[in-house]
């Protein structure tokens, strides 16, 4: 059996792909990821959601077979 390995395109090659072939949403997100305020707010929202879920699901964590590993990590 012969396996053909295709090289992974470099960042610059993939970034310079035709703008016409990209959806408007992708173009919008590319712009947003360069905005420090947007990225900081997104990280804050993710942290808030994760914290809330951890607090809301404490009882479930105690019964989870991996709970001891989670508690040790904290």
PDB file with SEQRES, HELIX, SHEET and CRYST1 records, atoms N, CA, C and O in Angstrom:
SEQRES   1 A   74  UNK UNK UNK UNK UNK UNK UNK UNK UNK UNK UNK UNK UNK          
SEQRES   2 A   74  UNK UNK UNK UNK UNK UNK UNK UNK UNK UNK UNK UNK UNK          
SEQRES   3 A   74  UNK UNK UNK UNK UNK UNK UNK UNK UNK UNK UNK UNK UNK          
SEQRES   4 A   74  UNK UNK UNK UNK UNK UNK UNK UNK UNK UNK UNK UNK UNK          
SEQRES   5 A   74  UNK UNK UNK UNK UNK UNK UNK UNK UNK UNK UNK UNK UNK          
SEQRES   6 A   74  UNK UNK UNK UNK UNK UNK UNK UNK UNK                          
HELIX    1 AA1 UNK A   11  UNK A   15  1                                   5    
HELIX    2 AA2 UNK A   19  UNK A   21  5                                   3    
HELIX    3 AA3 UNK A   24  UNK A   32  1                                   9    
HELIX    4 AA4 UNK A   36  UNK A   56  1                                  21    
HELIX    5 AA5 UNK A   58  UNK A   63  1                                   6    
HELIX    6 AA6 UNK A   67  UNK A   73  1                                   7    
CRYST1    1.000    1.000    1.000  90.00  90.00  90.00 P 1           1          
ATOM      1  N   UNK A   1       0.838  -1.183   0.000  1.00  0.00           N  
ATOM      2  CA  UNK A   1       0.000   0.000   0.000  1.00  0.00           C  
ATOM      3  C   UNK A   1       0.881   1.244   0.000  1.00  0.00           C  
ATOM      4  O   UNK A   1       1.805   1.358   0.806  1.00  0.00           O  
ATOM      5  N   UNK A   2       0.600   2.152  -0.885  1.00  0.00           N  
ATOM      6  CA  UNK A   2       1.371   3.390  -1.000  1.00  0.00           C  
ATOM      7  C   UNK A   2       0.558   4.526  -0.400  1.00  0.00           C  
ATOM      8  O   UNK A   2      -0.614   4.714  -0.724  1.00  0.00           O  
ATOM      9  N   UNK A   3       1.207   5.279   0.482  1.00  0.00           N  
ATOM     10  CA  UNK A   3       0.558   6.424   1.104  1.00  0.00           C  
ATOM     11  C   UNK A   3       1.158   7.699   0.540  1.00  0.00           C  
ATOM     12  O   UNK A   3       2.375   7.884   0.547  1.00  0.00           O  
ATOM     13  N   UNK A   4       0.311   8.557   0.062  1.00  0.00           N  
ATOM     14  CA  UNK A   4       0.751   9.838  -0.467  1.00  0.00           C  
ATOM     15  C   UNK A   4       0.522  10.890   0.603  1.00  0.00           C  
ATOM     16  O   UNK A   4      -0.600  11.080   1.074  1.00  0.00           O  
ATOM     17  N   UNK A   5       1.585  11.566   0.979  1.00  0.00           N  
ATOM     18  CA  UNK A   5       1.492  12.601   1.998  1.00  0.00           C  
ATOM     19  C   UNK A   5       1.507  13.952   1.312  1.00  0.00           C  
ATOM     20  O   UNK A   5       2.453  14.302   0.607  1.00  0.00           O  
ATOM     21  N   UNK A   6       0.450  14.697   1.530  1.00  0.00           N  
ATOM     22  CA  UNK A   6       0.372  16.039   0.939  1.00  0.00           C  
ATOM     23  C   UNK A   6       0.967  17.039   1.934  1.00  0.00           C  
ATOM     24  O   UNK A   6       0.671  16.970   3.127  1.00  0.00           O  
ATOM     25  N   UNK A   7       1.786  17.950   1.465  1.00  0.00           N  
ATOM     26  CA  UNK A   7       2.357  18.936   2.386  1.00  0.00           C  
ATOM     27  C   UNK A   7       1.279  19.881   2.905  1.00  0.00           C  
ATOM     28  O   UNK A   7       0.341  20.239   2.193  1.00  0.00           O  
ATOM     29  N   UNK A   8       1.438  20.265   4.141  1.00  0.00           N  
ATOM     30  CA  UNK A   8       0.510  21.213   4.753  1.00  0.00           C  
ATOM     31  C   UNK A   8       0.883  22.605   4.272  1.00  0.00           C  
ATOM     32  O   UNK A   8       2.052  22.985   4.337  1.00  0.00           O  
ATOM     33  N   UNK A   9      -0.092  23.374   3.787  1.00  0.00           N  
ATOM     34  CA  UNK A   9       0.252  24.720   3.308  1.00  0.00           C  
ATOM     35  C   UNK A   9       0.701  25.600   4.465  1.00  0.00           C  
ATOM     36  O   UNK A   9       0.184  25.502   5.578  1.00  0.00           O  
ATOM     37  N   UNK A  10       1.655  26.443   4.187  1.00  0.00           N  
ATOM     38  CA  UNK A  10       2.124  27.348   5.226  1.00  0.00           C  
ATOM     39  C   UNK A  10       1.043  28.385   5.520  1.00  0.00           C  
ATOM     40  O   UNK A  10       0.090  28.543   4.757  1.00  0.00           O  
ATOM     41  N   UNK A  11       1.208  29.083   6.633  1.00  0.00           N  
ATOM     42  CA  UNK A  11       0.227  30.093   7.023  1.00  0.00           C  
ATOM     43  C   UNK A  11       0.072  31.139   5.927  1.00  0.00           C  
ATOM     44  O   UNK A  11      -1.044  31.538   5.592  1.00  0.00           O  
ATOM     45  N   UNK A  12       1.188  31.578   5.375  1.00  0.00           N  
ATOM     46  CA  UNK A  12       1.104  32.634   4.366  1.00  0.00           C  
ATOM     47  C   UNK A  12       0.377  32.146   3.119  1.00  0.00           C  
ATOM     48  O   UNK A  12      -0.355  32.910   2.490  1.00  0.00           O  
ATOM     49  N   UNK A  13       0.575  30.871   2.754  1.00  0.00           N  
ATOM     50  CA  UNK A  13      -0.120  30.345   1.586  1.00  0.00           C  
ATOM     51  C   UNK A  13      -1.617  30.267   1.830  1.00  0.00           C  
ATOM     52  O   UNK A  13      -2.408  30.634   0.962  1.00  0.00           O  
ATOM     53  N   UNK A  14      -2.013  29.789   3.012  1.00  0.00           N  
ATOM     54  CA  UNK A  14      -3.441  29.650   3.281  1.00  0.00           C  
ATOM     55  C   UNK A  14      -4.095  31.009   3.509  1.00  0.00           C  
ATOM     56  O   UNK A  14      -5.276  31.182   3.209  1.00  0.00           O  
ATOM     57  N   UNK A  15      -3.349  31.964   4.030  1.00  0.00           N  
ATOM     58  CA  UNK A  15      -3.917  33.284   4.307  1.00  0.00           C  
ATOM     59  C   UNK A  15      -4.128  34.080   3.027  1.00  0.00           C  
ATOM     60  O   UNK A  15      -5.014  34.933   2.964  1.00  0.00           O  
ATOM     61  N   UNK A  16      -3.331  33.809   2.024  1.00  0.00           N  
ATOM     62  CA  UNK A  16      -3.426  34.588   0.794  1.00  0.00           C  
ATOM     63  C   UNK A  16      -4.388  33.978  -0.221  1.00  0.00           C  
ATOM     64  O   UNK A  16      -4.387  34.357  -1.392  1.00  0.00           O  
ATOM     65  N   UNK A  17      -5.217  33.022   0.238  1.00  0.00           N  
ATOM     66  CA  UNK A  17      -6.177  32.453  -0.704  1.00  0.00           C  
ATOM     67  C   UNK A  17      -7.136  33.548  -1.186  1.00  0.00           C  
ATOM     68  O   UNK A  17      -7.258  34.602  -0.562  1.00  0.00           O  
ATOM     69  N   UNK A  18      -7.783  33.288  -2.261  1.00  0.00           N  
ATOM     70  CA  UNK A  18      -8.645  34.269  -2.899  1.00  0.00           C  
ATOM     71  C   UNK A  18      -9.733  34.749  -1.947  1.00  0.00           C  
ATOM     72  O   UNK A  18     -10.464  33.943  -1.373  1.00  0.00           O  
ATOM     73  N   UNK A  19      -9.835  36.045  -1.784  1.00  0.00           N  
ATOM     74  CA  UNK A  19     -10.840  36.627  -0.899  1.00  0.00           C  
ATOM     75  C   UNK A  19     -12.245  36.341  -1.424  1.00  0.00           C  
ATOM     76  O   UNK A  19     -13.187  36.229  -0.640  1.00  0.00           O  
ATOM     77  N   UNK A  20     -12.389  36.224  -2.719  1.00  0.00           N  
ATOM     78  CA  UNK A  20     -13.702  35.948  -3.293  1.00  0.00           C  
ATOM     79  C   UNK A  20     -14.237  34.585  -2.874  1.00  0.00           C  
ATOM     80  O   UNK A  20     -15.449  34.376  -2.840  1.00  0.00           O  
ATOM     81  N   UNK A  21     -13.338  33.660  -2.556  1.00  0.00           N  
ATOM     82  CA  UNK A  21     -13.777  32.305  -2.214  1.00  0.00           C  
ATOM     83  C   UNK A  21     -14.192  32.189  -0.743  1.00  0.00           C  
ATOM     84  O   UNK A  21     -14.689  31.142  -0.326  1.00  0.00           O  
ATOM     85  N   UNK A  22     -13.996  33.236   0.036  1.00  0.00           N  
ATOM     86  CA  UNK A  22     -14.318  33.190   1.467  1.00  0.00           C  
ATOM     87  C   UNK A  22     -15.693  33.782   1.732  1.00  0.00           C  
ATOM     88  O   UNK A  22     -16.127  34.719   1.063  1.00  0.00           O  
ATOM     89  N   UNK A  23     -16.359  33.217   2.712  1.00  0.00           N  
ATOM     90  CA  UNK A  23     -17.675  33.734   3.081  1.00  0.00           C  
ATOM     91  C   UNK A  23     -17.524  35.067   3.807  1.00  0.00           C  
ATOM     92  O   UNK A  23     -16.470  35.347   4.376  1.00  0.00           O  
ATOM     93  N   UNK A  24     -18.555  35.877   3.790  1.00  0.00           N  
ATOM     94  CA  UNK A  24     -18.504  37.158   4.512  1.00  0.00           C  
ATOM     95  C   UNK A  24     -18.244  36.962   6.008  1.00  0.00           C  
ATOM     96  O   UNK A  24     -17.583  37.786   6.639  1.00  0.00           O  
ATOM     97  N   UNK A  25     -18.763  35.874   6.570  1.00  0.00           N  
ATOM     98  CA  UNK A  25     -18.565  35.601   8.002  1.00  0.00           C  
ATOM     99  C   UNK A  25     -17.091  35.346   8.321  1.00  0.00           C  
ATOM    100  O   UNK A  25     -16.584  35.815   9.339  1.00  0.00           O  
ATOM    101  N   UNK A  26     -16.413  34.610   7.458  1.00  0.00           N  
ATOM    102  CA  UNK A  26     -14.983  34.350   7.657  1.00  0.00           C  
ATOM    103  C   UNK A  26     -14.197  35.646   7.569  1.00  0.00           C  
ATOM    104  O   UNK A  26     -13.297  35.885   8.374  1.00  0.00           O  
ATOM    105  N   UNK A  27     -14.527  36.473   6.607  1.00  0.00           N  
ATOM    106  CA  UNK A  27     -13.846  37.761   6.473  1.00  0.00           C  
ATOM    107  C   UNK A  27     -14.080  38.641   7.698  1.00  0.00           C  
ATOM    108  O   UNK A  27     -13.169  39.329   8.159  1.00  0.00           O  
ATOM    109  N   UNK A  28     -15.309  38.614   8.223  1.00  0.00           N  
ATOM    110  CA  UNK A  28     -15.634  39.388   9.424  1.00  0.00           C  
ATOM    111  C   UNK A  28     -14.818  38.898  10.617  1.00  0.00           C  
ATOM    112  O   UNK A  28     -14.272  39.701  11.373  1.00  0.00           O  
ATOM    113  N   UNK A  29     -14.737  37.578  10.783  1.00  0.00           N  
ATOM    114  CA  UNK A  29     -13.985  37.020  11.910  1.00  0.00           C  
ATOM    115  C   UNK A  29     -12.490  37.288  11.782  1.00  0.00           C  
ATOM    116  O   UNK A  29     -11.814  37.524  12.784  1.00  0.00           O  
ATOM    117  N   UNK A  30     -11.978  37.254  10.577  1.00  0.00           N  
ATOM    118  CA  UNK A  30     -10.561  37.578  10.381  1.00  0.00           C  
ATOM    119  C   UNK A  30     -10.261  39.000  10.845  1.00  0.00           C  
ATOM    120  O   UNK A  30      -9.206  39.264  11.422  1.00  0.00           O  
ATOM    121  N   UNK A  31     -11.186  39.903  10.592  1.00  0.00           N  
ATOM    122  CA  UNK A  31     -11.002  41.278  11.040  1.00  0.00           C  
ATOM    123  C   UNK A  31     -11.084  41.364  12.562  1.00  0.00           C  
ATOM    124  O   UNK A  31     -10.284  42.055  13.193  1.00  0.00           O  
ATOM    125  N   UNK A  32     -12.049  40.664  13.146  1.00  0.00           N  
ATOM    126  CA  UNK A  32     -12.261  40.740  14.587  1.00  0.00           C  
ATOM    127  C   UNK A  32     -11.108  40.163  15.396  1.00  0.00           C  
ATOM    128  O   UNK A  32     -10.810  40.671  16.477  1.00  0.00           O  
ATOM    129  N   UNK A  33     -10.449  39.110  14.900  1.00  0.00           N  
ATOM    130  CA  UNK A  33      -9.385  38.504  15.705  1.00  0.00           C  
ATOM    131  C   UNK A  33      -8.164  39.408  15.837  1.00  0.00           C  
ATOM    132  O   UNK A  33      -7.277  39.138  16.648  1.00  0.00           O  
ATOM    133  N   UNK A  34      -8.111  40.463  15.057  1.00  0.00           N  
ATOM    134  CA  UNK A  34      -7.015  41.415  15.183  1.00  0.00           C  
ATOM    135  C   UNK A  34      -7.380  42.588  16.094  1.00  0.00           C  
ATOM    136  O   UNK A  34      -6.555  43.468  16.337  1.00  0.00           O  
ATOM    137  N   UNK A  35      -8.612  42.597  16.593  1.00  0.00           N  
ATOM    138  CA  UNK A  35      -9.074  43.652  17.494  1.00  0.00           C  
ATOM    139  C   UNK A  35      -8.891  43.175  18.933  1.00  0.00           C  
ATOM    140  O   UNK A  35      -9.564  42.242  19.372  1.00  0.00           O  
ATOM    141  N   UNK A  36      -7.977  43.816  19.667  1.00  0.00           N  
ATOM    142  CA  UNK A  36      -7.664  43.395  21.040  1.00  0.00           C  
ATOM    143  C   UNK A  36      -8.882  43.426  21.954  1.00  0.00           C  
ATOM    144  O   UNK A  36      -9.060  42.529  22.779  1.00  0.00           O  
ATOM    145  N   UNK A  37      -9.724  44.450  21.815  1.00  0.00           N  
ATOM    146  CA  UNK A  37     -10.916  44.538  22.661  1.00  0.00           C  
ATOM    147  C   UNK A  37     -11.863  43.366  22.406  1.00  0.00           C  
ATOM    148  O   UNK A  37     -12.425  42.805  23.346  1.00  0.00           O  
ATOM    149  N   UNK A  38     -12.038  43.001  21.154  1.00  0.00           N  
ATOM    150  CA  UNK A  38     -12.917  41.876  20.811  1.00  0.00           C  
ATOM    151  C   UNK A  38     -12.380  40.582  21.411  1.00  0.00           C  
ATOM    152  O   UNK A  38     -13.133  39.813  22.008  1.00  0.00           O  
ATOM    153  N   UNK A  39     -11.082  40.341  21.254  1.00  0.00           N  
ATOM    154  CA  UNK A  39     -10.478  39.109  21.769  1.00  0.00           C  
ATOM    155  C   UNK A  39     -10.567  39.069  23.295  1.00  0.00           C  
ATOM    156  O   UNK A  39     -10.906  38.031  23.865  1.00  0.00           O  
ATOM    157  N   UNK A  40     -10.272  40.168  23.950  1.00  0.00           N  
ATOM    158  CA  UNK A  40     -10.351  40.204  25.418  1.00  0.00           C  
ATOM    159  C   UNK A  40     -11.777  39.962  25.906  1.00  0.00           C  
ATOM    160  O   UNK A  40     -11.981  39.234  26.877  1.00  0.00           O  
ATOM    161  N   UNK A  41     -12.758  40.561  25.249  1.00  0.00           N  
ATOM    162  CA  UNK A  41     -14.155  40.333  25.624  1.00  0.00           C  
ATOM    163  C   UNK A  41     -14.568  38.888  25.379  1.00  0.00           C  
ATOM    164  O   UNK A  41     -15.297  38.307  26.183  1.00  0.00           O  
ATOM    165  N   UNK A  42     -14.111  38.308  24.286  1.00  0.00           N  
ATOM    166  CA  UNK A  42     -14.439  36.908  23.983  1.00  0.00           C  
ATOM    167  C   UNK A  42     -13.846  35.980  25.040  1.00  0.00           C  
ATOM    168  O   UNK A  42     -14.518  35.050  25.486  1.00  0.00           O  
ATOM    169  N   UNK A  43     -12.619  36.215  25.440  1.00  0.00           N  
ATOM    170  CA  UNK A  43     -11.983  35.397  26.481  1.00  0.00           C  
ATOM    171  C   UNK A  43     -12.736  35.554  27.791  1.00  0.00           C  
ATOM    172  O   UNK A  43     -12.951  34.577  28.509  1.00  0.00           O  
ATOM    173  N   UNK A  44     -13.138  36.779  28.106  1.00  0.00           N  
ATOM    174  CA  UNK A  44     -13.907  37.018  29.331  1.00  0.00           C  
ATOM    175  C   UNK A  44     -15.240  36.280  29.324  1.00  0.00           C  
ATOM    176  O   UNK A  44     -15.636  35.710  30.341  1.00  0.00           O  
ATOM    177  N   UNK A  45     -15.935  36.285  28.190  1.00  0.00           N  
ATOM    178  CA  UNK A  45     -17.216  35.569  28.096  1.00  0.00           C  
ATOM    179  C   UNK A  45     -17.030  34.073  28.241  1.00  0.00           C  
ATOM    180  O   UNK A  45     -17.825  33.411  28.908  1.00  0.00           O  
ATOM    181  N   UNK A  46     -15.982  33.528  27.621  1.00  0.00           N  
ATOM    182  CA  UNK A  46     -15.706  32.096  27.740  1.00  0.00           C  
ATOM    183  C   UNK A  46     -15.407  31.736  29.189  1.00  0.00           C  
ATOM    184  O   UNK A  46     -15.919  30.739  29.699  1.00  0.00           O  
ATOM    185  N   UNK A  47     -14.586  32.536  29.852  1.00  0.00           N  
ATOM    186  CA  UNK A  47     -14.252  32.283  31.253  1.00  0.00           C  
ATOM    187  C   UNK A  47     -15.494  32.357  32.134  1.00  0.00           C  
ATOM    188  O   UNK A  47     -15.647  31.549  33.050  1.00  0.00           O  
ATOM    189  N   UNK A  48     -16.376  33.307  31.873  1.00  0.00           N  
ATOM    190  CA  UNK A  48     -17.595  33.455  32.650  1.00  0.00           C  
ATOM    191  C   UNK A  48     -18.504  32.233  32.499  1.00  0.00           C  
ATOM    192  O   UNK A  48     -19.038  31.722  33.484  1.00  0.00           O  
ATOM    193  N   UNK A  49     -18.672  31.773  31.265  1.00  0.00           N  
ATOM    194  CA  UNK A  49     -19.522  30.601  31.012  1.00  0.00           C  
ATOM    195  C   UNK A  49     -18.929  29.363  31.677  1.00  0.00           C  
ATOM    196  O   UNK A  49     -19.651  28.595  32.313  1.00  0.00           O  
ATOM    197  N   UNK A  50     -17.625  29.166  31.538  1.00  0.00           N  
ATOM    198  CA  UNK A  50     -16.994  27.997  32.157  1.00  0.00           C  
ATOM    199  C   UNK A  50     -17.099  28.044  33.673  1.00  0.00           C  
ATOM    200  O   UNK A  50     -17.391  27.030  34.308  1.00  0.00           O  
ATOM    201  N   UNK A  51     -16.865  29.206  34.253  1.00  0.00           N  
ATOM    202  CA  UNK A  51     -16.963  29.345  35.711  1.00  0.00           C  
ATOM    203  C   UNK A  51     -18.377  29.051  36.188  1.00  0.00           C  
ATOM    204  O   UNK A  51     -18.570  28.351  37.182  1.00  0.00           O  
ATOM    205  N   UNK A  52     -19.365  29.588  35.479  1.00  0.00           N  
ATOM    206  CA  UNK A  52     -20.757  29.361  35.861  1.00  0.00           C  
ATOM    207  C   UNK A  52     -21.109  27.883  35.782  1.00  0.00           C  
ATOM    208  O   UNK A  52     -21.783  27.357  36.668  1.00  0.00           O  
ATOM    209  N   UNK A  53     -20.663  27.217  34.736  1.00  0.00           N  
ATOM    210  CA  UNK A  53     -20.968  25.785  34.598  1.00  0.00           C  
ATOM    211  C   UNK A  53     -20.273  24.962  35.663  1.00  0.00           C  
ATOM    212  O   UNK A  53     -20.836  23.981  36.148  1.00  0.00           O  
ATOM    213  N   UNK A  54     -19.067  25.338  36.035  1.00  0.00           N  
ATOM    214  CA  UNK A  54     -18.363  24.614  37.100  1.00  0.00           C  
ATOM    215  C   UNK A  54     -19.089  24.777  38.429  1.00  0.00           C  
ATOM    216  O   UNK A  54     -19.226  23.816  39.185  1.00  0.00           O  
ATOM    217  N   UNK A  55     -19.553  25.984  38.713  1.00  0.00           N  
ATOM    218  CA  UNK A  55     -20.263  26.235  39.960  1.00  0.00           C  
ATOM    219  C   UNK A  55     -21.621  25.538  39.956  1.00  0.00           C  
ATOM    220  O   UNK A  55     -22.014  24.948  40.962  1.00  0.00           O  
ATOM    221  N   UNK A  56     -22.335  25.599  38.846  1.00  0.00           N  
ATOM    222  CA  UNK A  56     -23.660  24.983  38.754  1.00  0.00           C  
ATOM    223  C   UNK A  56     -23.600  23.463  38.798  1.00  0.00           C  
ATOM    224  O   UNK A  56     -24.555  22.821  39.234  1.00  0.00           O  
ATOM    225  N   UNK A  57     -22.502  22.885  38.357  1.00  0.00           N  
ATOM    226  CA  UNK A  57     -22.420  21.430  38.244  1.00  0.00           C  
ATOM    227  C   UNK A  57     -21.485  20.808  39.279  1.00  0.00           C  
ATOM    228  O   UNK A  57     -20.900  19.758  39.014  1.00  0.00           O  
ATOM    229  N   UNK A  58     -21.331  21.421  40.440  1.00  0.00           N  
ATOM    230  CA  UNK A  58     -20.435  20.877  41.464  1.00  0.00           C  
ATOM    231  C   UNK A  58     -20.879  19.498  41.921  1.00  0.00           C  
ATOM    232  O   UNK A  58     -20.046  18.613  42.119  1.00  0.00           O  
ATOM    233  N   UNK A  59     -22.186  19.303  42.093  1.00  0.00           N  
ATOM    234  CA  UNK A  59     -22.677  18.004  42.538  1.00  0.00           C  
ATOM    235  C   UNK A  59     -22.356  16.920  41.519  1.00  0.00           C  
ATOM    236  O   UNK A  59     -21.984  15.806  41.886  1.00  0.00           O  
ATOM    237  N   UNK A  60     -22.500  17.245  40.251  1.00  0.00           N  
ATOM    238  CA  UNK A  60     -22.196  16.280  39.195  1.00  0.00           C  
ATOM    239  C   UNK A  60     -20.709  15.955  39.175  1.00  0.00           C  
ATOM    240  O   UNK A  60     -20.335  14.812  38.912  1.00  0.00           O  
ATOM    241  N   UNK A  61     -19.857  16.932  39.445  1.00  0.00           N  
ATOM    242  CA  UNK A  61     -18.422  16.686  39.454  1.00  0.00           C  
ATOM    243  C   UNK A  61     -18.030  15.706  40.557  1.00  0.00           C  
ATOM    244  O   UNK A  61     -17.131  14.885  40.372  1.00  0.00           O  
ATOM    245  N   UNK A  62     -18.701  15.792  41.697  1.00  0.00           N  
ATOM    246  CA  UNK A  62     -18.357  14.915  42.818  1.00  0.00           C  
ATOM    247  C   UNK A  62     -18.647  13.455  42.492  1.00  0.00           C  
ATOM    248  O   UNK A  62     -17.967  12.561  42.996  1.00  0.00           O  
ATOM    249  N   UNK A  63     -19.643  13.207  41.660  1.00  0.00           N  
ATOM    250  CA  UNK A  63     -19.989  11.838  41.326  1.00  0.00           C  
ATOM    251  C   UNK A  63     -19.279  11.350  40.062  1.00  0.00           C  
ATOM    252  O   UNK A  63     -19.349  10.170  39.716  1.00  0.00           O  
ATOM    253  N   UNK A  64     -18.629  12.226  39.411  1.00  0.00           N  
ATOM    254  CA  UNK A  64     -17.909  11.883  38.193  1.00  0.00           C  
ATOM    255  C   UNK A  64     -16.659  11.096  38.568  1.00  0.00           C  
ATOM    256  O   UNK A  64     -15.972  11.448  39.527  1.00  0.00           O  
ATOM    257  N   UNK A  65     -16.357  10.030  37.819  1.00  0.00           N  
ATOM    258  CA  UNK A  65     -15.202   9.214  38.166  1.00  0.00           C  
ATOM    259  C   UNK A  65     -13.884   9.973  37.991  1.00  0.00           C  
ATOM    260  O   UNK A  65     -12.858   9.557  38.528  1.00  0.00           O  
ATOM    261  N   UNK A  66     -13.904  11.079  37.246  1.00  0.00           N  
ATOM    262  CA  UNK A  66     -12.697  11.874  37.056  1.00  0.00           C  
ATOM    263  C   UNK A  66     -12.658  13.086  37.992  1.00  0.00           C  
ATOM    264  O   UNK A  66     -11.758  13.918  37.879  1.00  0.00           O  
ATOM    265  N   UNK A  67     -13.597  13.194  38.889  1.00  0.00           N  
ATOM    266  CA  UNK A  67     -13.696  14.376  39.748  1.00  0.00           C  
ATOM    267  C   UNK A  67     -12.443  14.557  40.594  1.00  0.00           C  
ATOM    268  O   UNK A  67     -11.999  15.688  40.792  1.00  0.00           O  
ATOM    269  N   UNK A  68     -11.866  13.475  41.096  1.00  0.00           N  
ATOM    270  CA  UNK A  68     -10.672  13.615  41.931  1.00  0.00           C  
ATOM    271  C   UNK A  68      -9.529  14.228  41.128  1.00  0.00           C  
ATOM    272  O   UNK A  68      -8.740  15.003  41.668  1.00  0.00           O  
ATOM    273  N   UNK A  69      -9.436  13.889  39.847  1.00  0.00           N  
ATOM    274  CA  UNK A  69      -8.386  14.458  39.009  1.00  0.00           C  
ATOM    275  C   UNK A  69      -8.636  15.950  38.787  1.00  0.00           C  
ATOM    276  O   UNK A  69      -7.696  16.744  38.750  1.00  0.00           O  
ATOM    277  N   UNK A  70      -9.903  16.323  38.640  1.00  0.00           N  
ATOM    278  CA  UNK A  70     -10.254  17.733  38.437  1.00  0.00           C  
ATOM    279  C   UNK A  70      -9.926  18.518  39.686  1.00  0.00           C  
ATOM    280  O   UNK A  70      -9.354  19.605  39.599  1.00  0.00           O  
ATOM    281  N   UNK A  71     -10.280  17.985  40.856  1.00  0.00           N  
ATOM    282  CA  UNK A  71     -10.033  18.683  42.114  1.00  0.00           C  
ATOM    283  C   UNK A  71      -8.531  18.820  42.363  1.00  0.00           C  
ATOM    284  O   UNK A  71      -8.083  19.848  42.872  1.00  0.00           O  
ATOM    285  N   UNK A  72      -7.745  17.791  42.009  1.00  0.00           N  
ATOM    286  CA  UNK A  72      -6.302  17.869  42.197  1.00  0.00           C  
ATOM    287  C   UNK A  72      -5.690  18.940  41.305  1.00  0.00           C  
ATOM    288  O   UNK A  72      -4.726  19.600  41.694  1.00  0.00           O  
ATOM    289  N   UNK A  73      -6.237  19.112  40.130  1.00  0.00           N  
ATOM    290  CA  UNK A  73      -5.712  20.098  39.187  1.00  0.00           C  
ATOM    291  C   UNK A  73      -5.917  21.511  39.710  1.00  0.00           C  
ATOM    292  O   UNK A  73      -5.104  22.394  39.437  1.00  0.00           O  
ATOM    293  N   UNK A  74      -6.993  21.738  40.457  1.00  0.00           N  
ATOM    294  CA  UNK A  74      -7.278  23.080  40.982  1.00  0.00           C  
ATOM    295  C   UNK A  74      -6.447  23.294  42.185  1.00  0.00           C  
ATOM    296  O   UNK A  74      -6.516  24.358  42.801  1.00  0.00           O  
TER     297      UNK A  74                                                      
END                                                                             
